[in-house]
Amino acid sequence: MTLNEADTGTEYIIKDVLTEDEEMDAFLFSLGCYKGEYITVVSRRKGGCVVCVKDGRYNIDNGLAQAIII
């Protein structure tokens, strides 16, 4: 299941990050989005969602959310 399919307010564990773009992979890693880390969808916005990873909240678009497997 991808992050786009996640329920709001439920904590998930990231199982994998599937990207073919090294810059996108590095960006997600810098946010703390890597295998084994907890992630929660806080809210949904048009074209993306707000997620909580570690102690930060980030607005990510649907393309990035599609790359995060939970």
RABELWO-V24954 format. One record per pair of residues at least 4 apart in sequence whose C-alpha atoms are under 8 Angstrom apart, sorted by sequence separation. I is the first residue (numbers start at 1). GAP is how many residues later the second one is. D is the distance in whole Angstrom. If there is no record, write none. Layout:
i,gap,d
I,GAP,D
I,GAP,D
//
This chain:
i,gap,d
1,4,6
2,4,7
6,4,8
21,4,6
22,4,6
23,4,6
24,4,6
25,4,6
26,4,6
27,4,7
28,4,6
29,4,5
33,4,7
44,4,6
45,4,5
52,4,6
53,4,6
60,4,6
61,4,6
62,4,6
63,4,7
64,4,7
1,5,8
19,5,7
20,5,8
28,5,5
29,5,6
32,5,7
44,5,4
45,5,7
52,5,4
53,5,8
60,5,7
19,6,6
28,6,7
33,6,8
43,6,6
44,6,6
51,6,6
52,6,6
42,7,8
43,7,5
50,7,7
51,7,5
17,8,7
41,8,7
42,8,5
43,8,7
50,8,5
51,8,6
41,9,6
42,9,5
50,9,4
51,9,7
41,10,4
42,10,7
49,10,6
50,10,6
40,11,5
41,11,6
48,11,7
49,11,6
39,12,7
40,12,5
48,12,6
49,12,6
39,13,6
40,13,7
48,13,4
49,13,7
39,14,5
47,14,6
48,14,5
38,15,6
39,15,8
47,15,6
17,16,8
37,16,8
38,16,7
49,16,8
17,17,7
37,17,8
48,17,8
16,18,7
17,18,7
14,19,7
15,19,8
16,19,5
14,20,6
15,20,5
33,20,7
14,21,5
15,21,6
32,21,6
13,22,8
14,22,5
31,22,7
32,22,7
13,23,6
14,23,6
13,24,6
14,24,6
13,25,4
14,25,7
12,26,6
13,26,6
11,27,7
12,27,5
11,28,6
12,28,6
11,29,5
10,30,6
11,30,8
9,31,6
10,31,7
8,32,7
9,32,6
8,33,5
9,33,6
7,34,7
8,34,6
9,34,8
6,35,7
8,35,6
33,35,8
8,36,8
3,38,8
24,40,8
19,48,6
18,49,5
17,50,6
18,50,6
17,51,5
18,51,7
16,52,6
17,52,6
15,53,8
16,53,5
14,54,7
15,54,6
16,54,7
14,55,6
15,55,5
14,56,5
13,57,6
4,58,7
12,58,6
4,61,6
3,62,5
4,62,6
2,63,7
3,63,6
2,64,6
3,64,8
2,65,7
3,65,6
2,66,6
3,66,6
2,67,4
3,67,6
1,68,6
2,68,6
1,69,6
//
